[in-house]
Amino acid sequence: MDEIEQLVTRAQAGDTDAYGDLVQRFQDMAYGYAFSVVGEWKLAEDAAQEAFVEAYRCMPTLREPRAFPGWFKRIVFKHCDRLTRGKQLTTTPLDDTQELPARTPDPADQAERQELRDSVLRAIRCLPAHQREVTTLYYINGYSQNEIAAFLEVPVSTVKSRLHTSRRQLKERMLDMVRDTLQSSALPESFTEETLARAVARAAE
């Protein structure tokens, strides 16, 4: 039994520390996948957290611990769909980004970085959905192709093919910017602790 299976088995037995470890291991995966679906960071964070809360409550229903990654991905997708169904996403128009208050002493430098960030995110959003998923998951936190394949429930060869195609479309010069942009949008450090606390509290209701 590998480490993930052991954590799942312990979490199913009521070990909250084990579930906290699962949250920490999969939070960027859930967050990145949710972003690839909803296209907005705050909604992606909400979807990821709600998915962890539901997964905690539903852990006893998971028959095969090794199936956790794909099982959990389907829960994340459900919450992405719930958050976006019938809603128009609230986003800041790209033309308005220079109107945002500057957080650095140099507004011009801030605007230039924001423009670069927006161009990278536009490029990611323009990828077909299946390429957008693997690209986001691969670059957001260095997940391996095997981990991504398990989460998306596809063969590793499919992940490799989709990643190769997306890299070709994004062009090599943009790949470092993709990595930097995705990693700069990381979840807050408090995400694991807050999510675990919410999951435990919700399950006790």
Secondary structure as GFF3:
##gff-version 3
##sequence-region A 1 205
A	DSSP	alpha_helix	3	12	.	.	.	ID=ss1
A	DSSP	alpha_helix	16	38	.	.	.	ID=ss2
A	DSSP	alpha_helix	41	58	.	.	.	ID=ss3
A	DSSP	three_ten_helix	59	61	.	.	.	ID=ss4
A	DSSP	three_ten_helix	65	67	.	.	.	ID=ss5
A	DSSP	alpha_helix	68	84	.	.	.	ID=ss6
A	DSSP	three_ten_helix	94	99	.	.	.	ID=ss7
A	DSSP	alpha_helix	107	125	.	.	.	ID=ss8
A	DSSP	alpha_helix	129	141	.	.	.	ID=ss9
A	DSSP	alpha_helix	145	152	.	.	.	ID=ss10
A	DSSP	alpha_helix	156	170	.	.	.	ID=ss11
A	DSSP	alpha_helix	172	184	.	.	.	ID=ss12
A	DSSP	alpha_helix	191	204	.	.	.	ID=ss13
###
